[in-house]
Amino acid sequence: MAIAPKTAAPPPGLTTTKAPFIEEARSHGDIYIHQPYELYSADNQATWGALLGRMQDRWRRYANERFLEGLDKLRLSPARIPRLEEINQFMQPLTGFRARAVSGYVPSYVFFDCLRRREFPTTITIRDGHSLEYLPEPDIFHDVGGHVPMHTDPAFAQALVRFGDCAAAAARRASAIADEHEKLRMLTSNIRAMSRFFWFSVEFGLMRSTRSAPPNGSLKVYGSGLLSSFGEIAHAIDSPAVQRFPFQIEWVVNQAFEIDHYQPLLYIVDSFDHLFALVTELEQWMVAGKLDNVAPGEPEVSETDLASFLHGDKAPPPVTQP
């Protein structure tokens, strides 16, 4: 009787929360990793295609023009998950930014310091294809489909670098405080303020558009949390349940947020130059002590995030891989 030849086992996949490769990297404490492209399963590739395909009409209707220009430059294909080295070949000549693969959560100071060095920590796993809208944590579609097209724009890229400068200022201020309790209290407030600012701008920001007619057509999405969500990108612009206000630092840094539902409150900037000016002002507020007592509430600041700021300004930067 002939014995059937053994067939190669399919790759285990890089599905979010179910990837052995990621679990092993985390068990070793590895933040920076490579993108093991051969591990993407057929289901992973199909999920990417479904996510990218269904967003095209939404992006053309709701996304800001700079995002659409970046999307055209990157030429993402629904046929396959992008390789980060290919993304970087397009992106680096435009703004100096590059996507850098990470195993998951990046401590706050490390994340902001990556931005200062024009590196964007990029998740390589992809969500389960059976739950396209549900996202327990960032995935490659959120990071590459939502964030990366914005990184091709010089003005937006420079605003991200300023976030890194702001984090460095917070770390320097903390290192100069002798009283340990006061240092942790002040730093917790500063980190919370920065996190809220980043959330309501880079993740969930709206921008005025000079190319569309009012009323709602005058607003476009630039926040990546909205740009990567099929349902919320339309809700952010069209829903009467959403409150939309001009971006004011004193409001934003004191505004708590929850991550498990559509955002009921969003803020509007005029342009990326306006965003850069706001981040610069945020740093000035921090240095002046105006962020030392922001309102309590979400997000909670973890011990890991505090430690990253307490030691981040003293540690050498991670080695950049070619």
Buried (B, 14 or more C-beta within 10 A) or exposed (E): EEEEEEEEEEBEBBBBEEBEBBEEBBEEEEBBBEBBBEBBBEBBBEBBBBBBEEBEEBBEBBBBBBBBBBBEBBEBEBEEBBEBBBBBEBBBEBBBBBBBBBBBBBBBBBBBBBBBBBBBBBBBBBBBBEEBEEBEEBBBBBBBBBBBBBBBBBBBBBBBBBBBBBBBBBBEBBBEBEEEEEBBBBBBBBBBBBBBBBBBBBBBBBBBBEEEEEEBEBBBBBBBBBBBBEEBBBBBBEEEEBEBBEBEBEBBBBBBBEEEEBBEBBBBBBBBEBBBBBBBBBBEBBBEEBBBEBEEEEBEBEEEBBEBBBEBBEEEEBEEEE
